[in-house]
């Protein structure tokens, strides 16, 4: 069945960088758009970034635009999120999902924790 496994989270200092990965299986990865979303303590789920199935178009929330880059390797069934110039407000649990937005029909991984603190 559908499985999404996020990894790459951890502790970073403000201004630092992290790269998240999402390993996908159980569906035709190359046929699906993919997204990253995050949830901070006490906050709702926030859509972060989405990418077309072939990687040809990428979109970002205003809060991360210019700092984060979404990409995918369809040969490896893997989605990535390169996070640069990290801020404390980026601290959250990060999820990947096999949809462009945050619809109810998508599948989700278990999340990977990102903490930005000095």
C-alpha positions in Angstrom: 0.0 0.0 0.0 1.0 3.6 -0.1 3.9 4.4 2.1 5.7 7.8 2.6 8.7 8.0 4.9 10.2 11.4 5.7 13.7 11.9 7.0 16.5 14.5 7.3 15.0 16.6 10.1 17.0 17.7 13.1 18.4 20.7 14.9 19.7 23.7 13.0 20.9 27.2 14.0 19.1 30.2 12.6 20.6 30.9 9.1 21.5 27.2 8.7 20.3 24.6 6.3 18.7 21.2 6.2 17.6 18.8 3.4 14.5 16.7 4.0 13.7 13.5 2.0 10.5 11.6 1.4 10.8 8.0 0.2 7.6 6.8 -1.6 6.3 3.4 -2.4 3.0 1.6 -3.2 1.9 3.9 -6.0 3.1 5.3 -9.3 5.2 8.1 -7.9 6.0 9.6 -11.3 2.3 10.1 -12.0 1.5 12.1 -8.8 2.1 15.7 -7.8 3.7 16.0 -4.3 3.7 18.5 -1.5 5.3 19.4 1.8 3.3 20.6 4.7 4.2 21.5 8.3 2.6 21.9 11.7 4.1 23.9 14.6 2.9 23.5 18.2 -0.4 25.2 18.6 -0.7 26.0 14.9 -2.8 24.5 12.1 -1.3 22.5 9.2 0.4 24.8 6.8 1.0 24.0 3.1 4.7 24.7 2.3 5.4 23.7 -1.3 4.1 21.6 -4.2 5.6 20.2 -7.3 4.1 18.7 -10.6 4.5 15.0 -11.3 7.4 15.6 -13.7 9.0 18.4 -11.6 8.3 21.0 -14.3 6.5 23.5 -12.0 7.1 24.3 -8.4 5.2 26.6 -6.0 5.8 27.9 -2.5 4.1 29.5 0.5 5.0 33.1 1.0 6.6 32.2 4.3 9.3 30.1 2.7 9.6 31.6 -0.8 13.2 32.3 -1.7 14.6 30.1 1.1 13.2 26.6 0.4 13.5 24.5 -2.8 11.3 21.5 -3.6 12.6 18.8 -6.0 12.0 15.2 -6.9 13.9 12.3 -8.4 11.3 10.0 -10.1 13.9 7.3 -10.8 14.4 7.0 -7.0 10.8 7.6 -6.0 12.0 10.4 -3.7 10.8 13.9 -2.9 13.2 16.5 -1.4 12.9 19.9 0.4 16.1 21.9 0.6 15.7 24.5 3.4 18.2 27.4 3.6 18.3 30.5 5.7 16.3 28.8 8.4 14.4 30.8 11.0 13.0 29.8 14.4 9.5 30.0 13.0 10.4 27.2 10.6 10.3 24.9 13.7 7.6 22.3 13.0 6.9 18.7 12.1 7.2 18.3 8.4 5.1 16.0 6.3 5.0 14.9 2.7 1.8 14.0 0.8 1.0 12.7 -2.7 -1.2 15.6 -3.8 -0.6 19.1 -4.9 -2.5 20.8 -2.1 -3.9 19.5 1.3 -7.0 17.6 0.1 -8.6 14.8 2.2 -7.8 12.0 -0.2 -4.0 12.2 0.0 -1.7 9.9 1.9 0.7 11.2 4.5 4.0 10.1 6.1 4.8 10.1 9.8 6.6 13.4 9.7 10.2 14.5 10.5 10.9 17.1 13.2 12.8 20.3 12.3 14.0 22.5 15.2 15.7 25.8 14.5 17.2 27.3 17.7 20.4 28.9 18.8 
